[in-house]
């Protein structure tokens, strides 16, 4: 398997953007998609299975909506459980060395992620803990793909422009996942 996509979205059923993105990439060869909330609704992660999937992948993709300036809780829980000392980092922990970590995320109001606005920091700055995690694990941290300004209210169809932006973003991700 070339790509392991770790999709974390607590409300995937109401996310037009992430549903469209997954629809665009779900049939790619050598790509596995793990919707963490769907696989582990009780929060008990199958650590051995997830570690085995990581070993088979050359690229690990974390796809999520920015959630309080971070990852959703389940993705953080996955990191805490799966990226164990002695396996992913620390003495004897080299399982992920040489692999690539790719972040794929959406934000609400993209203007908020600029210094001087409500979030006070750029999105890239807020993602630095994930970059530090990749580096700790000996991984290459790829430039994050960020889909900003996904603001349509729950239950309402996105505007035509937003739909085009989502599909263009999904096509860009697809091309990235298909590349060697």
Residue, then its C-alpha position, 0 to 999 in steps of 0.5 A: x500500500x502506498x497511501x494510508x489516509x487517516x480520516x478523522x471527522x466527528x461529523x463526517x455525515x454532515x461534511x460536504x467537503x470531506x465527503x467529496x474529498x473522500x469520494x475523489x480518492x476512495x478508489x485509488x489503487x494502493x490507498x487505504x482509508x481509515x475513518x477513525x470515528x467509524x472504525x473505533x466508535x468506542x474509542x478503543x483503537x486496534x493498535x496492532x492493526x493500525x501499526x501494521x497499516x502504517x508499516x505497509x504505507x509509504x505515505x501517511x495522510x492525516x485528513x481532518x477539519x481544523x478542530x479548535x486549532x488542532x486535530x479532532x480528538x480521535x486523531x489525537x487519541x490515535x497518535x497517543x496510542x499508535x505512535x508508541x515509544x519504542x515503535x515510532x520513536x525513542x530507543x528502537x523506535x524507527x518503524x516510520x523512519x523515511x515515510x512521509x506525513x501529509x496533512x490534508x485539512x479544511x478550515x472554516x473562516x480562512x481569514x482567522x488564521x493570520x496574525x492579528x486575527x482571532x486565532x492569532x497565528x497562521x494555520x502553519x504555525x498551529x500545525x507545528x506540533x504535527x511537524x514535530x511529531x513527524x520529525x520525532x518519528x524520522x518522517x518527512x513532513x510534506x507541505x500541508x494541503x489546506x482547504x480554507x473558507x469552508x463556511x456553509x452551514x450544516x444542512x445547506x448546500x455549498x455555493x457553486x464556487x465552494x463546490x468548485x474549490x472543494x473538487x479542485x482541492x480533491x483533484x490536487x490531493x488525488x494527483x499527489x496520492x497517485x504520484x510516486 
